Amino acid sequence: KMLLSNPTVIKWQLRFTKYFVSRFKNSSAIVAWDLGNEVENMPSDATNPDAFYVWCDTIGNAIRLADGTRPVISGLQHTQYGDYKVNFRMIEDTCDLHTVHPYNVFQSAADPLVSQRPLLDISYRCKVAEDLAKTPTFVQEFGATGYTNCSKKTEADFYRASLYTALAHGCHGVMWWCAFDQGMHNYPPYRWNSIGSDYGFFDKDLEKKPIAEENLKFKKNLELLEGGTLPPHKCNGVILVPRCERTSNELNEIIRSSYILAKRANLDVSFAVALESIPDSPLYIFPSLRYNKTITKTRLDELLKKVENGSVLYLSLDTALVRGLPEFTGVNIAYREEVSEVRSVDFGDYTLPIFTNKLLTIESTDAEILGSDKDAGGVFFKSKYGKGFVYLLTMPLEDYLAKRKGAFFKENEPEYDRIYREVAKCAGVERLIDSDSPFVRFTEHSISDKECFVMAINYSNKIQNVKITVKDGYSVSTVFGSEIKNGTLEIGANDAALYKIKMGLKNDN
């Protein structure tokens, strides 16, 4: 049963791999070799994640011995952070390319397919996998998964926004599952599949569905770009991924919520593991810490040295005990009590409801209090630390939003991104463009010191009419999509537009 760890099974896998690759390596149709489809789902020794490393390295090297001219692809579906049987951080040593399979219906189905969380889940999973595995990562497989989940129109809308999201965030490529409907077949394995197989660009009569037209339109827009791609998008901060002592999926939901909050706050971020060397950044986000071994003292000292030299650190607490917290936050905690309820946090000119399991009552603080609870006193603090600043939120904002239904697709939701905008402003993050809608978000792609591309994407299934602000001294021209007129952009549902922003010309927008 241990298909990734049984020696006899691996022997026959090796024999098959060597023969298969040697037999077909002269085919011009082959561009790379894949370890297998979603191999992390194969039975293995879940108590020892090293079993997957050994299997992956063994099969990968067998491929390279038979054909050293083509890259080896991981074929993985998930992004796993902790000591799961497959830790995708191992991919750096074993594969040339990494993959994700971000199916909404299986991974983020709480919100409608065409809303912000499922759409940004695609770029999030690709970006976090590439940053943590340190291996180029593409969306090898994704789809709407049939018409119980959506209509054919909704499927096309989802695909359109997904394509531009992947392009804007450097996902290298996407592959839709699949080209042709297969649900009409009445032979194995198709007749065994109760959820259907009508996922294609073309129906059973080989007629194009709406999604096929979106593919053609996207291809035309790519032809407007040199090389059919954009320069890498600018990242302004780093989300630190803590040591995983919770279930991997639970942590994944928290990190993704932090990523979406950053996008809403007009931030683009990269990812780093808190247990590894801390990369340089003007801003660090360490969200919803629950367990007591989220970071080692060595890495915490390294992180605080970055702050001492001028960076900004934001951390939010769930139930974690953090070494030296009063010393680097300026906050002295009297005690904490279990409450497990939504608390109303007063930020002066606005109020946010946030769920917390623990309420930390403050005894004293040298920090500035930016948000408070009627019983506990301060809950959101800003403290000077060397040349930089530390922000502390004593409630697990990101965990709450991961579980709050509709937080990222319903209109008139509380403006939780204001917390992230505060820390971004303190870190000196300056963007060239913004909108007054949390659903119309941007990426910036440098062409030169004075010019860049900006991609605008509407992460909602409604037309958005939004006010646009452009940094003084810059002008905007349209590459494709809706034009910005008199400081206003009307952008279609789940649609995108690409602009060039140049320095030194009068801004008429």
Rosetta blueprint (number, residue, H / E / L):
1 K L
2 M L
3 L L
4 L L
5 S L
6 N L
7 P H
8 T H
9 V H
10 I H
11 K H
12 W H
13 Q H
14 L H
15 R H
16 F H
17 T H
18 K H
19 Y H
20 F H
21 V H
22 S H
23 R H
24 F H
25 K L
26 N L
27 S L
28 S L
29 A L
30 I L
31 V L
32 A L
33 W E
34 D E
35 L L
36 G L
37 N L
38 E L
39 V H
40 E H
41 N H
42 M L
43 P L
44 S L
45 D L
46 A L
47 T L
48 N L
49 P L
50 D H
51 A H
52 F H
53 Y H
54 V H
55 W H
56 C H
57 D H
58 T H
59 I H
60 G H
61 N H
62 A H
63 I H
64 R H
65 L H
66 A H
67 D L
68 G L
69 T L
70 R L
71 P L
72 V E
73 I E
74 S L
75 G L
76 L L
77 Q L
78 H L
79 T L
80 Q L
81 Y L
82 G L
83 D L
84 Y L
85 K L
86 V L
87 N L
88 F H
89 R H
90 M H
91 I H
92 E H
93 D H
94 T H
95 C L
96 D L
97 L E
98 H E
99 T E
100 V E
101 H L
102 P L
103 Y L
104 N H
105 V H
106 F H
107 Q H
108 S L
109 A L
110 A L
111 D L
112 P L
113 L L
114 V L
115 S L
116 Q H
117 R H
118 P H
119 L H
120 L H
121 D H
122 I H
123 S H
124 Y H
125 R H
126 C H
127 K H
128 V H
129 A H
130 E H
131 D H
132 L H
133 A H
134 K L
135 T L
136 P L
137 T E
138 F E
139 V E
140 Q E
141 E E
142 F E
143 G L
144 A L
145 T L
146 G L
147 Y L
148 T L
149 N L
150 C L
151 S L
152 K H
153 K H
154 T H
155 E H
156 A H
157 D H
158 F H
159 Y H
160 R H
161 A H
162 S H
163 L H
164 Y H
165 T H
166 A H
167 L H
168 A H
169 H L
170 G L
171 C L
172 H L
173 G L
174 V E
175 M E
176 W E
177 W L
178 C L
179 A L
180 F E
181 D L
182 Q L
183 G L
184 M L
185 H L
186 N L
187 Y L
188 P L
189 P L
190 Y H
191 R H
192 W H
193 N L
194 S L
195 I L
196 G L
197 S L
198 D L
199 Y L
200 G L
201 F L
202 F E
203 D L
204 K L
205 D L
206 L L
207 E L
208 K E
209 K L
210 P H
211 I H
212 A H
213 E H
214 E H
215 N H
216 L H
217 K H
218 F H
219 K H
220 K H
221 N H
222 L H
223 E L
224 L L
225 L L
226 E H
227 G H
228 G H
229 T L
230 L L
231 P L
232 P L
233 H E
234 K L
235 C L
236 N L
237 G E
238 V E
239 I E
240 L E
241 V E
242 P L
243 R L
244 C L
245 E L
246 R L
247 T L
248 S H
249 N H
250 E H
251 L H
252 N H
253 E H
254 I H
255 I H
256 R H
257 S H
258 S H
259 Y H
260 I H
261 L H
262 A H
263 K H
264 R H
265 A L
266 N L
267 L L
268 D L
269 V E
270 S E
271 F E
272 A E
273 V E
274 A L
275 L L
276 E L
277 S L
278 I L
279 P L
280 D L
281 S L
282 P L
283 L E
284 Y E
285 I E
286 F E
287 P E
288 S E
289 L E
290 R L
291 Y L
292 N L
293 K L
294 T L
295 I L
296 T L
297 K H
298 T H
299 R H
300 L H
301 D H
302 E H
303 L H
304 L H
305 K H
306 K H
307 V H
308 E H
309 N L
310 G L
311 S L
312 V E
313 L E
314 Y E
315 L E
316 S E
317 L E
318 D L
319 T L
320 A L
321 L L
322 V L
323 R L
324 G L
325 L H
326 P H
327 E H
328 F H
329 T H
330 G L
331 V E
332 N E
333 I E
334 A E
335 Y E
336 R E
337 E E
338 E E
339 V E
340 S E
341 E E
342 V E
343 R E
344 S E
345 V E
346 D E
347 F L
348 G L
349 D L
350 Y L
351 T E
352 L E
353 P E
354 I E
355 F E
356 T E
357 N E
358 K E
359 L E
360 L E
361 T E
362 I E
363 E E
364 S E
365 T E
366 D L
367 A L
368 E E
369 I E
370 L E
371 G E
372 S E
373 D E
374 K L
375 D L
376 A L
377 G E
378 G E
379 V E
380 F E
381 F E
382 K E
383 S E
384 K E
385 Y E
386 G L
387 K L
388 G E
389 F E
390 V E
391 Y E
392 L E
393 L E
394 T L
395 M L
396 P L
397 L H
398 E H
399 D H
400 Y H
401 L H
402 A H
403 K H
404 R L
405 K L
406 G L
407 A L
408 F L
409 F L
410 K L
411 E L
412 N L
413 E L
414 P L
415 E L
416 Y L
417 D H
418 R H
419 I H
420 Y H
421 R H
422 E H
423 V H
424 A H
425 K H
426 C H
427 A L
428 G L
429 V L
430 E L
431 R L
432 L L
433 I E
434 D E
435 S E
436 D L
437 S L
438 P L
439 F L
440 V E
441 R E
442 F E
443 T E
444 E E
445 H E
446 S E
447 I E
448 S E
449 D L
450 K L
451 E E
452 C E
453 F E
454 V E
455 M E
456 A E
457 I E
458 N E
459 Y L
460 S L
461 N L
462 K L
463 I L
464 Q E
465 N E
466 V E
467 K E
468 I E
469 T E
470 V E
471 K L
472 D L
473 G L
474 Y E
475 S E
476 V E
477 S E
478 T E
479 V E
480 F E
481 G L
482 S L
483 E L
484 I E
485 K E
486 N L
487 G L
488 T E
489 L E
490 E E
491 I E
492 G L
493 A L
494 N L
495 D L
496 A E
497 A E
498 L E
499 Y E
500 K E
501 I E
502 K E
503 M E
504 G L
505 L L
506 K L
507 N L
508 D L
509 N L
